[in-house]
């Protein structure tokens, strides 16, 4: 393949991935007009339109989708081979992009991240908070973080934390105004802080278990939020009951700012897992990241 053909293929692939000439140009370090000219040259050379363009959107045509499917694995293999060469250096270097829910920042990364960054000064880490079910391949993340039950079977999963228990909590002031619920079925009578699921747009149903029986309860209340950290704050402010990971609120319970209710009904889930597609040649930076955050139970 000639150099200009390689450049054209790479240009097309980045535009098709980003669905934008502007974002692809920024990623490749070229001007938008130069990138548009390069892609047009490829289309002219092979005699078929690869990208459908409007004033707002760019999307691959049927032919573009087929070309993308054929060439993308080869470009990924080339990138992996180049990354593998950096293993010859004294220390891993590069960039790692991870997407995770907001509570995982505290439960997984906060305590261990400073040590990792100190040990690997040439590695940059980008953590994007997203409580939805992000397609990490489509959005070009190196990995994502989810509870074990939610990891797709076609992904490599590495446990990065212990089992996670959940608690229903409220402030002492709220529980003085309202009698604490004795069973989950009483929750609809309370002012509960709902969590909006960004992927489906629906409200999260609180999960419980008793005597090996699992069930969910849909709650109602004046406040709906999109992240767990804000729900903890709202509960501490006396707005209502919240359903949150226990480890996030233990210090507030010890300080007397929150109280737990329905303890015998609250479940425990598989801990958080780092998940990513199978890859033959992971970069040294990514391998170091996985090894550093792999969960090691205390003996």
C-alpha positions as CSV (number, residue, x, y, z in Angstrom):
1,X,0.0,0.0,0.0
2,X,1.4,3.4,-1.0
3,X,1.7,6.1,1.6
4,X,-1.1,8.2,0.2
5,X,-3.4,5.2,0.2
6,X,-2.6,4.5,3.8
7,X,-3.3,8.2,4.7
8,X,-6.6,8.1,2.8
9,X,-7.8,4.9,4.6
10,X,-6.8,6.3,8.0
11,X,-8.6,9.5,7.3
12,X,-11.8,7.8,6.2
13,X,-11.7,5.5,9.2
14,X,-11.3,8.3,11.7
15,X,-14.2,10.3,10.2
16,X,-16.4,7.2,10.1
17,X,-15.6,6.5,13.8
18,X,-16.1,10.0,15.0
19,X,-19.1,10.8,12.7
20,X,-17.6,14.2,12.3
21,X,-14.9,15.8,10.1
22,X,-14.2,18.4,12.8
23,X,-13.5,15.8,15.6
24,X,-11.6,13.5,13.3
25,X,-9.4,16.4,12.1
26,X,-8.6,17.4,15.7
27,X,-7.6,13.8,16.5
28,X,-5.4,13.5,13.4
29,X,-3.9,17.0,13.8
30,X,-4.9,18.3,10.4
31,X,-7.3,20.9,9.2
32,X,-10.9,20.0,8.5
33,X,-10.6,21.1,4.8
34,X,-7.5,19.0,4.3
35,X,-9.2,16.0,5.9
36,X,-12.3,16.5,3.6
37,X,-10.0,16.7,0.6
38,X,-8.2,13.4,1.6
39,X,-11.5,11.5,2.0
40,X,-12.8,12.9,-1.3
41,X,-9.7,11.7,-3.0
42,X,-10.2,8.2,-1.7
43,X,-13.9,8.2,-2.9
44,X,-12.8,9.5,-6.3
45,X,-10.0,6.9,-6.6
46,X,-12.3,3.9,-5.9
47,X,-15.3,5.4,-7.6
48,X,-17.9,5.1,-4.8
49,X,-19.3,7.3,-2.1
50,X,-18.2,6.2,1.4
51,X,-19.7,8.9,3.6
52,X,-23.1,10.4,3.5
53,X,-22.7,14.1,4.4
54,X,-25.3,16.6,5.6
55,X,-24.9,20.1,7.1
56,X,-25.1,18.4,10.6
57,X,-24.2,14.8,10.3
58,X,-21.7,12.5,8.7
59,X,-22.3,8.7,8.5
60,X,-20.9,5.8,6.5
61,X,-22.8,4.6,3.5
62,X,-23.4,0.9,3.0
63,X,-20.1,0.7,1.1
64,X,-18.5,2.8,3.8
65,X,-19.7,0.4,6.5
66,X,-18.3,-2.6,4.6
67,X,-14.9,-0.9,4.1
68,X,-14.8,0.1,7.7
69,X,-15.4,-3.5,8.8
70,X,-12.6,-4.7,6.6
71,X,-9.9,-2.2,7.4
72,X,-10.5,-1.4,11.1
73,X,-9.0,-4.7,12.5
74,X,-5.8,-4.1,10.5
75,X,-5.4,-0.5,11.8
76,X,-6.0,-1.8,15.3
77,X,-3.4,-4.5,14.8
78,X,-0.9,-1.9,13.6
79,X,-1.6,0.3,16.6
80,X,-1.3,-2.6,19.0
81,X,2.0,-3.6,17.4
82,X,3.4,-0.1,17.8
83,X,2.2,0.1,21.4
84,X,3.9,-3.2,22.2
85,X,7.2,-1.8,21.1
86,X,7.1,0.8,23.9
87,X,7.4,-2.2,26.3
88,X,11.1,-2.0,25.6
89,X,11.3,1.3,27.4
90,X,12.2,1.4,31.1
91,X,8.7,2.4,32.2
92,X,5.3,2.1,30.5
93,X,3.9,5.2,29.0
94,X,0.8,6.3,27.2
95,X,-2.8,7.1,27.9
96,X,-5.6,5.0,29.4
97,X,-9.3,6.0,29.0
98,X,-11.9,4.5,31.3
99,X,-15.6,5.1,31.7
100,X,-17.4,4.3,35.0
101,X,-20.4,5.2,37.2
102,X,-19.9,8.0,39.7
103,X,-19.8,5.8,42.8
104,X,-16.9,3.7,41.3
105,X,-14.7,6.7,41.5
106,X,-14.8,6.5,45.2
107,X,-15.2,2.8,45.6
108,X,-12.5,1.7,43.1
109,X,-10.2,4.5,42.1
110,X,-9.9,7.2,44.7
111,X,-7.6,5.4,47.2
112,X,-5.4,3.6,44.7
113,X,-5.1,6.2,41.9
114,X,-2.5,8.5,43.6
115,X,-0.1,5.6,44.1
116,X,-0.6,4.4,40.5
117,X,0.1,7.9,39.1
118,X,3.2,8.2,41.3
119,X,4.5,4.8,40.3
120,X,3.9,5.4,36.6
121,X,4.6,9.1,35.9
122,X,4.5,8.6,32.1
123,X,1.0,7.2,32.1
124,X,-2.0,9.5,31.8
125,X,-5.4,8.4,33.0
126,X,-8.7,9.8,31.8
127,X,-11.8,8.7,33.8
128,X,-15.2,9.7,32.3
129,X,-18.2,9.4,34.6
130,X,-21.3,7.9,33.0
131,X,-23.9,6.0,34.8
132,X,-25.3,4.4,31.6
133,X,-24.3,1.3,29.8
134,X,-21.7,2.9,27.6
135,X,-20.5,1.1,24.4
136,X,-16.8,1.3,25.2
137,X,-15.8,0.0,21.7
138,X,-17.9,2.6,19.8
139,X,-16.7,5.4,22.0
140,X,-13.1,4.2,22.0
141,X,-12.6,3.7,25.7
142,X,-9.9,1.3,26.8
143,X,-12.1,-0.1,29.4
144,X,-15.3,0.4,31.5
145,X,-16.3,-0.4,35.1
146,X,-19.5,-2.2,36.0
147,X,-20.8,-4.4,38.7
148,X,-20.1,-8.1,37.9
149,X,-23.7,-9.0,37.1
150,X,-23.8,-6.3,34.4
151,X,-20.6,-7.2,32.4
152,X,-21.3,-8.6,28.9
153,X,-20.1,-12.2,28.4
154,X,-18.0,-11.3,25.3
155,X,-15.8,-9.0,27.5
156,X,-12.8,-9.7,29.5
157,X,-13.7,-9.0,33.1
158,X,-11.2,-8.3,35.9
159,X,-12.5,-7.8,39.4
160,X,-11.3,-4.4,40.9
161,X,-13.2,-4.4,44.1
162,X,-15.0,-6.4,46.8
163,X,-18.6,-7.3,46.8
164,X,-20.8,-4.2,47.1
165,X,-23.7,-4.0,49.5
166,X,-26.5,-1.4,49.3
167,X,-28.4,0.4,52.1
168,X,-31.5,2.5,52.4
169,X,-30.6,5.6,54.4
170,X,-32.2,8.8,55.6
171,X,-31.3,11.6,57.9
172,X,-32.3,11.5,61.6
173,X,-34.5,14.6,60.9
174,X,-36.4,12.9,58.2
175,X,-37.0,9.8,60.4
176,X,-38.3,12.0,63.1
177,X,-40.9,13.3,60.8
178,X,-41.8,10.0,59.2
179,X,-41.8,6.5,60.8
180,X,-39.0,4.3,59.3
181,X,-40.3,1.7,56.9
182,X,-40.3,-1.8,58.4
183,X,-40.7,-3.6,55.0
184,X,-39.8,-2.5,51.5
185,X,-43.4,-2.5,50.5
186,X,-43.9,0.6,52.7
187,X,-41.4,2.6,50.6
188,X,-44.0,4.0,48.2
189,X,-45.5,5.9,51.1
190,X,-42.2,7.7,51.7
191,X,-40.5,10.6,50.0
192,X,-37.7,8.6,48.1
193,X,-34.9,10.0,46.1
194,X,-35.1,8.5,42.6
195,X,-32.2,7.7,40.3
196,X,-32.7,8.3,36.5
197,X,-31.1,5.7,34.3
198,X,-29.4,7.5,31.5
199,X,-29.4,4.5,29.1
200,X,-33.1,3.7,29.2
201,X,-34.4,7.0,30.6
202,X,-36.4,5.1,33.2
203,X,-36.2,5.3,37.0
204,X,-34.1,2.7,38.9
205,X,-36.2,0.2,40.9
206,X,-34.7,-0.4,44.3
207,X,-33.6,-4.1,44.7
208,X,-34.1,-6.2,47.7
209,X,-33.8,-9.8,48.8
210,X,-35.1,-12.0,51.7
211,X,-35.0,-15.7,52.2
212,X,-33.3,-16.2,48.8
213,X,-36.1,-14.3,47.1
214,X,-35.2,-11.2,45.0
215,X,-37.6,-8.5,44.1
216,X,-37.7,-4.8,43.2
217,X,-39.8,-1.9,44.5
218,X,-40.6,1.2,42.4
219,X,-40.4,4.3,44.6
220,X,-41.7,7.8,44.3
221,X,-40.6,11.2,45.6
222,X,-40.1,14.9,44.9
223,X,-36.5,14.6,43.8
224,X,-35.0,12.7,40.9
225,X,-31.2,12.7,40.3
226,X,-28.8,11.2,37.8
227,X,-25.9,10.2,40.1
228,X,-25.5,8.5,43.4
229,X,-23.2,11.0,45.1
230,X,-25.9,13.7,44.8
231,X,-28.4,11.2,46.3
232,X,-26.2,10.7,49.3
233,X,-26.0,14.5,49.8
234,X,-29.8,14.8,49.4
235,X,-30.5,12.1,52.0
236,X,-28.1,13.8,54.4
237,X,-30.0,17.1,53.8
238,X,-33.2,15.5,55.0
239,X,-35.0,15.4,51.7
240,X,-35.9,11.7,51.9
241,X,-34.8,8.1,51.7
242,X,-31.9,7.1,49.3
243,X,-30.7,3.7,48.1
244,X,-26.9,3.8,47.8
245,X,-23.7,1.7,48.2
246,X,-23.0,1.1,51.9
247,X,-19.4,2.0,51.7
248,X,-20.3,5.5,50.5
249,X,-22.3,6.3,53.6
250,X,-20.7,4.5,56.5
251,X,-18.7,7.6,57.6
252,X,-22.0,9.6,57.6
253,X,-23.7,6.9,59.6
254,X,-20.8,7.0,62.1
255,X,-21.1,10.8,62.3
256,X,-24.8,10.6,63.0
257,X,-25.8,12.4,59.8
258,X,-27.6,9.3,58.3
259,X,-29.3,6.2,59.6
260,X,-29.8,2.9,57.8
261,X,-33.2,1.2,57.6
262,X,-34.4,-2.1,56.2
263,X,-31.0,-3.6,56.9
264,X,-32.2,-7.2,56.7
265,X,-33.7,-6.7,53.3
266,X,-30.7,-5.0,51.5
267,X,-28.7,-7.1,49.0
268,X,-25.1,-7.5,48.2
269,X,-23.9,-7.6,44.6
270,X,-20.7,-8.8,42.9
271,X,-18.0,-6.2,43.2
272,X,-17.0,-3.8,40.4
273,X,-15.1,-5.3,37.4
274,X,-13.0,-3.6,34.9
275,X,-14.1,-4.9,31.5
276,X,-12.6,-4.6,28.0
277,X,-12.6,-6.4,24.6
278,X,-10.2,-9.2,24.2
279,X,-6.9,-7.9,22.7
280,X,-3.8,-9.8,21.7
281,X,-1.3,-7.0,22.3
282,X,-2.5,-4.6,25.1
283,X,-0.3,-1.6,25.5
284,X,2.2,-1.6,28.4
285,X,0.3,1.3,29.9
286,X,-3.0,-0.5,29.9
287,X,-1.5,-3.7,31.2
288,X,0.1,-1.8,34.1
289,X,-3.3,-0.2,34.8
290,X,-5.1,-3.5,34.9
291,X,-2.5,-5.1,37.2
292,X,-2.5,-2.1,39.6
293,X,-6.3,-2.1,40.1
294,X,-6.9,-5.8,40.1
295,X,-8.7,-6.7,43.3
296,X,-6.5,-8.6,45.8
297,X,-8.6,-9.9,48.8
298,X,-7.0,-9.5,52.2
299,X,-6.0,-12.9,53.6
